[in-house]
Amino acid sequence: MKTSELIKIRKAMEKSLDPKRYEHTLGVEFTAAALAMRYDAPVLSAQIAGLLHDCAKCMTNEKRLSICEKNHISISDVEKKNPFLLHGKVGAFLARTKYGVEDRDILNAIRNHTTGRPGMSLLEKIVFIADYIEPGRKQAPNLQEIRRMAFVSLDRTLIKILEDTLAYVKETEADVDPMTSKTYEYYCMELDAENAG
C-alpha cells in the first residue's frame, strides 16, 4: 500500500467513525508509527493497521453478528453473548473487502488487537499496545508506567496490559474472552523461559 491509500483510508475513517472514535484512531495510528520506528517494523503497515483497527467499532451488534454469519466468520460463545468483542474480526474482514488490504500481518493486527493471541507478530504487538497507550487514553491503570515500558520491551508491556485487563474484567465481573487469558499465559511462560535461559 502507498501513502496515497493511507490518506484515502484516513478520510474514510473520518466519515464512518464518530468524532471521539476517530480521534482515538488517529492516536493509535500515531503511536503505532512511533513504536514501529522504535522496533524497526514497517511504519506504513503500522499506520494502516492503526487506522483500521476500529473500523467496525461504530456498527451495531446486530450488524457485526450478521456480517460474521453471512461470511462464515467463527463466533465464540463469549462473542455471541458480547458481540462488541467481534469488532476485531469484523474489522479485519472489512479491511480486506472494503479497504483493499491484502497484507496478512496487517489483517491479523486488526483481528487480534483486543485480545492478543499466542505467538503474535511484531506488528500485532505494536497495534495491540498502541491501542492501549495512545495519547487520548486516560482511564487505564498504570498508564504512565506502561507508556514508558512500551519503548523498552514489547513483551513485558504486553504482559502488563493483559494482567491489568484481566484484573479489571474480574473486578467488574464481565465475561473474559478465553483468548485474553491464553495470550497472557503464553507470554508469561515465554518470559519465564527467557529468564531461566
C-alpha positions as CSV (number, residue, x, y, z in Angstrom):
1,M,0.0,0.0,0.0
2,K,1.1,3.5,-0.7
3,T,0.9,6.8,1.2
4,S,-2.0,8.0,-1.1
5,E,-4.0,4.9,0.1
6,L,-3.3,5.8,3.7
7,I,-4.8,9.3,3.1
8,K,-7.8,7.7,1.5
9,I,-8.3,5.4,4.5
10,R,-7.9,8.3,6.9
11,K,-10.7,10.2,5.1
12,A,-12.9,7.1,5.1
13,M,-12.4,6.6,8.8
14,E,-13.3,10.3,9.5
15,K,-16.6,9.7,7.7
16,S,-17.5,6.3,9.2
17,L,-16.4,6.8,12.9
18,D,-17.9,9.2,15.5
19,P,-15.6,12.1,16.3
20,K,-14.3,10.6,19.6
21,R,-13.6,7.2,18.0
22,Y,-11.8,9.0,15.1
23,E,-9.6,10.9,17.5
24,H,-8.7,7.6,19.2
25,T,-8.0,6.1,15.8
26,L,-5.6,8.9,14.9
27,G,-3.9,8.4,18.2
28,V,-3.4,4.7,17.6
29,E,-2.1,5.4,14.1
30,F,0.4,7.9,15.5
31,T,1.5,5.6,18.4
32,A,1.8,2.5,16.2
33,A,4.0,4.5,13.8
34,A,6.2,5.6,16.7
35,L,6.5,2.1,18.0
36,A,7.2,0.8,14.5
37,M,10.1,3.2,14.2
38,R,11.4,2.2,17.6
39,Y,11.3,-1.6,16.9
40,D,12.2,-1.4,13.2
41,A,8.8,-2.6,11.9
42,P,7.2,-1.3,8.6
43,V,5.8,2.1,9.6
44,L,3.2,2.3,6.8
45,S,1.8,-1.1,7.8
46,A,1.6,0.1,11.4
47,Q,-0.2,3.2,10.3
48,I,-2.7,1.3,8.2
49,A,-3.4,-1.2,10.9
50,G,-3.8,1.6,13.4
51,L,-6.2,3.5,11.2
52,L,-8.4,0.4,10.5
53,H,-8.2,-1.4,13.9
54,D,-11.6,0.0,15.0
55,C,-13.3,0.3,11.6
56,A,-16.1,-2.0,12.8
57,K,-16.5,-0.4,16.2
58,C,-19.3,2.0,15.4
59,M,-21.5,-0.7,13.9
60,T,-24.5,-2.2,15.8
61,N,-24.0,-5.6,17.4
62,E,-26.7,-6.9,15.1
63,K,-24.7,-5.8,12.0
64,R,-21.5,-7.3,13.4
65,L,-23.2,-10.7,14.1
66,S,-24.9,-10.6,10.6
67,I,-21.5,-10.0,8.8
68,C,-20.0,-12.9,10.7
69,E,-22.9,-15.2,9.9
70,K,-23.0,-14.2,6.2
71,N,-19.3,-14.6,5.8
72,H,-18.7,-17.7,7.9
73,I,-16.5,-15.9,10.5
74,S,-16.4,-18.0,13.6
75,I,-18.1,-16.7,16.7
76,S,-17.2,-18.0,20.2
77,D,-19.8,-18.3,23.0
78,V,-18.3,-15.2,24.7
79,E,-18.5,-13.2,21.5
80,K,-22.1,-14.4,20.9
81,K,-23.0,-13.0,24.4
82,N,-20.9,-9.9,23.9
83,P,-21.0,-9.1,20.2
84,F,-19.0,-5.8,20.7
85,L,-16.0,-8.2,21.0
86,L,-16.4,-9.1,17.3
87,H,-15.2,-5.7,16.1
88,G,-11.6,-7.0,15.6
89,K,-12.7,-9.9,13.4
90,V,-15.3,-7.9,11.5
91,G,-12.7,-5.1,11.2
92,A,-10.2,-7.4,9.6
93,F,-12.9,-8.6,7.2
94,L,-13.8,-5.0,6.2
95,A,-10.1,-4.1,5.9
96,R,-9.8,-6.8,3.3
97,T,-13.1,-6.5,1.4
98,K,-13.9,-2.8,1.7
99,Y,-10.4,-1.1,2.0
100,G,-8.4,-3.5,-0.1
101,V,-5.8,-4.6,2.5
102,E,-4.2,-7.9,1.5
103,D,-1.3,-8.0,3.8
104,R,-2.0,-10.9,6.2
105,D,0.1,-9.3,9.0
106,I,-2.0,-6.0,8.9
107,L,-5.2,-8.1,8.9
108,N,-4.0,-10.1,11.9
109,A,-3.1,-7.0,13.8
110,I,-6.6,-5.7,13.3
111,R,-8.2,-9.0,14.1
112,N,-6.3,-9.6,17.4
113,H,-6.0,-6.0,18.7
114,T,-8.4,-6.6,21.6
115,T,-7.4,-10.0,23.0
116,G,-4.0,-10.6,21.5
117,R,-3.0,-14.2,20.7
118,P,-0.2,-16.6,21.5
119,G,2.8,-16.1,19.1
120,M,1.9,-12.6,17.9
121,S,4.0,-10.9,15.2
122,L,5.9,-7.7,15.8
123,L,3.1,-5.7,14.1
124,E,0.4,-7.4,16.1
125,K,2.1,-6.5,19.3
126,I,2.6,-2.9,18.2
127,V,-1.0,-2.3,17.3
128,F,-2.3,-4.1,20.5
129,I,-0.1,-1.8,22.6
130,A,-0.7,1.3,20.6
131,D,-4.4,0.9,21.1
132,Y,-3.9,0.8,24.9
133,I,-1.4,3.7,25.3
134,E,-2.3,6.2,22.6
135,P,-2.3,9.8,23.8
136,G,-6.1,10.1,24.2
137,R,-6.3,7.2,26.7
138,K,-6.9,8.4,30.2
139,Q,-8.6,5.7,32.2
140,A,-6.3,2.6,32.2
141,P,-4.4,1.9,35.4
142,N,-0.6,2.2,35.4
143,L,-0.7,4.1,32.1
144,Q,2.4,6.2,32.7
145,E,4.4,3.1,33.6
146,I,3.0,1.2,30.6
147,R,3.8,4.0,28.2
148,R,7.4,4.1,29.3
149,M,7.7,0.3,29.2
150,A,6.4,0.2,25.6
151,F,9.6,1.8,24.3
152,V,11.7,-0.6,26.3
153,S,10.2,-4.1,25.9
154,L,7.1,-5.0,23.9
155,D,6.6,-8.4,25.6
156,R,6.8,-7.1,29.1
157,T,4.4,-4.3,28.1
158,L,2.0,-6.9,26.6
159,I,2.1,-8.9,29.9
160,K,1.4,-5.9,32.0
161,I,-1.6,-4.8,29.8
162,L,-3.1,-8.3,29.8
163,E,-2.6,-8.6,33.6
164,D,-4.3,-5.2,34.2
165,T,-7.1,-6.1,31.7
166,L,-7.8,-9.5,33.3
167,A,-7.8,-7.8,36.8
168,Y,-10.3,-5.2,35.5
169,V,-12.6,-7.8,33.9
170,K,-12.5,-9.9,37.1
171,E,-13.3,-6.8,39.3
172,T,-16.2,-5.8,37.1
173,E,-17.4,-9.4,36.8
174,A,-17.5,-9.1,33.0
175,D,-17.0,-12.1,30.7
176,V,-13.4,-12.9,29.9
177,D,-12.6,-13.7,26.3
178,P,-10.6,-17.0,26.7
179,M,-8.1,-15.7,24.2
180,T,-7.0,-12.9,26.6
181,S,-6.2,-15.5,29.3
182,K,-4.4,-17.8,26.7
183,T,-2.3,-14.9,25.5
184,Y,-1.4,-13.8,29.0
185,E,-0.3,-17.3,30.0
186,Y,1.7,-17.8,26.8
187,Y,3.7,-14.6,27.3
188,C,4.3,-15.3,31.0
189,M,5.7,-18.7,30.0
190,E,7.8,-17.1,27.3
191,L,9.2,-14.6,29.8
192,D,9.9,-17.3,32.4
193,A,11.8,-19.3,29.7
194,E,13.8,-16.2,28.8
195,N,14.6,-15.5,32.5
196,A,15.6,-19.2,33.1
197,G,17.8,-19.2,30.0
